[in-house]
Amino acid sequence: MRLTTKGRFAVTAMIDLALRCAEGPVTLAGIADRQKISLSYLEQLFGKLRRFELVSSVRGPGGGYALARDMASITVADIIAAVDEPLDATSCGGKENCKDEHRCMTHELWTNLNRRMYEYLHSVTLANLVEQQRAKAAQVSVLHDERSGASAKGVIQATA
C-alpha cells in the first residue's frame, strides 16, 4: 500500500491551483511548468477532478481551471477519491478473502489502518495545505529580507 504519483500529483496540482485561483483561471500548462508534471497527465487528472466537481473549466482566451467549491470544503480524501487512487492496506481489497478465500489473521489490523488513513486525509482540507504553503513562503521571504538587510548594513558600514 502506497500512494502513487496519481494521488500525489493531483494533490500538488490542486494546491498550485488554489494558491493562484484568486487571480483568475489557472492554466494546466502553468501548473505543469511550475510543478514539473506532464501536461497530458494533468489533463487526465483534471478531467477526473472536474467530473467530481472539485474544479471547473473556463474556456476561451484567458481560460483555465478554477476551484468549483470553497477550498475549505475540499479534503485530500476528496482529491484522492476523484482520481481513483486506491488507499487500501489489505491484500484482499476489503473482500476478506485474504488467505485461501478466508480472512487472514492481520485483516483487522490493515482494515483499521485504512480507516485511520481515510479519517486523517478527510480531516486535511485544501485550505489547510494552502495555508501551510503561504506560511512557508512568508518564512522564506522574511529570511531573505533579513539576509538582504544584513548585507546592506555591511555595505553601509563599510562605506561610512
C-alpha positions in Angstrom: 0.0 0.0 0.0 1.3 3.4 -1.0 0.0 6.5 -2.6 1.0 6.5 -6.2 2.1 9.5 -8.3 -1.5 9.9 -9.5 -2.7 10.9 -6.0 0.5 12.9 -5.2 0.3 14.8 -8.5 -3.4 15.5 -8.0 -3.0 17.0 -4.5 0.1 19.0 -5.7 -1.8 20.4 -8.7 -4.8 21.3 -6.6 -2.6 23.2 -4.1 -1.0 25.0 -7.0 -4.4 25.9 -8.4 -5.8 27.0 -5.0 -2.7 29.3 -4.5 -3.4 31.1 -7.8 -7.1 30.9 -8.5 -7.9 34.3 -6.9 -6.1 35.9 -9.8 -8.5 34.1 -12.3 -8.4 30.8 -14.2 -5.2 28.9 -13.9 -3.8 27.1 -16.9 -2.7 23.5 -16.8 0.4 24.5 -18.8 1.3 26.8 -15.9 0.8 24.1 -13.3 2.7 21.6 -15.5 5.6 24.0 -15.7 5.7 25.0 -12.1 5.3 21.5 -10.7 7.2 19.6 -13.4 4.2 17.4 -14.2 3.4 16.2 -17.7 0.6 18.4 -19.3 -1.1 15.3 -20.8 -1.1 13.7 -17.3 -2.6 16.8 -15.8 -5.3 16.9 -18.4 -6.3 13.3 -17.4 -6.3 14.2 -13.7 -8.3 17.4 -14.2 -10.9 15.6 -16.3 -11.5 13.4 -13.2 -11.4 16.3 -10.8 -13.9 18.1 -12.9 -16.3 15.1 -13.0 -16.1 15.1 -9.2 -16.9 18.8 -9.2 -13.8 19.8 -7.4 -12.7 22.1 -10.3 -14.4 23.9 -13.1 -13.1 24.8 -16.5 -13.2 28.2 -18.1 -13.0 28.1 -21.9 -11.5 30.7 -24.3 -8.7 33.2 -24.1 -7.7 33.7 -20.5 -9.3 30.4 -19.7 -8.1 27.6 -17.5 -9.3 26.0 -14.3 -10.8 27.3 -11.1 -11.9 25.6 -7.9 -15.6 24.5 -8.1 -16.0 24.7 -4.3 -14.5 26.6 -1.4 -11.1 25.2 -0.6 -12.1 24.7 3.0 -14.7 22.2 1.8 -12.3 20.1 -0.4 -10.4 17.4 1.5 -7.3 15.4 0.5 -9.6 12.4 0.6 -11.9 14.0 -1.9 -9.0 14.7 -4.3 -7.6 11.2 -4.0 -11.0 9.6 -4.5 -11.6 11.7 -7.5 -8.6 10.4 -9.3 -9.4 6.8 -8.5 -6.4 6.4 -6.1 -6.8 3.2 -4.1 -5.9 3.6 -0.4 -6.1 0.1 0.9 -3.6 -1.7 3.1 -5.4 -5.0 2.9 -4.2 -7.6 0.4 -7.8 -8.5 -0.4 -9.2 -5.1 -1.2 -11.5 -5.5 1.8 -13.2 -8.6 0.5 -12.0 -10.7 3.4 -10.6 -13.5 1.2 -7.0 -12.7 2.0 -5.8 -16.2 2.6 -7.3 -19.2 0.8 -10.7 -17.4 0.4 -10.8 -16.7 4.2 -9.9 -13.7 6.3 -6.3 -13.6 7.2 -5.0 -13.1 10.8 -4.0 -9.5 10.2 -7.0 -8.4 8.2 -8.4 -6.3 11.1 -5.1 -4.5 11.6 -5.0 -3.4 7.9 -8.7 -2.5 7.9 -8.1 -0.3 10.9 -5.2 1.4 9.2 -7.4 2.0 6.2 -10.0 3.7 8.4 -7.4 5.9 10.2 -5.8 6.9 6.9 -9.1 7.9 5.5 -10.1 9.8 8.6 -6.8 11.7 8.5 -7.0 12.5 4.8 -10.6 13.5 5.3 -9.5 15.9 8.1 -7.0 17.8 6.0 -8.5 20.4 3.7 -7.1 22.1 0.7 -7.3 25.3 2.7 -5.0 23.8 5.3 -2.4 22.9 2.7 -2.6 26.3 1.1 -2.1 28.0 4.4 1.0 25.8 5.1 2.4 26.8 1.7 1.7 30.5 2.3 3.3 30.3 5.8 6.4 28.6 4.3 6.6 31.3 1.6 6.3 34.1 4.2 9.1 32.4 6.3 11.4 32.3 3.3 10.6 35.9 2.4 11.4 37.0 6.0 14.7 35.1 5.9 15.6 36.6 2.5 14.7 40.1 3.8 16.8 39.6 6.9 19.8 38.4 4.9 19.4 41.3 2.4 19.2 43.8 5.3 22.3 42.4 6.9 24.2 42.6 3.6 23.0 46.2 3.1 24.1 47.2 6.6 27.5 45.7 6.0 27.9 47.8 2.8 26.7 50.9 4.5 29.1 50.5 7.4 32.0 49.7 5.1 31.5 52.8 3.1 31.0 55.1 6.1 
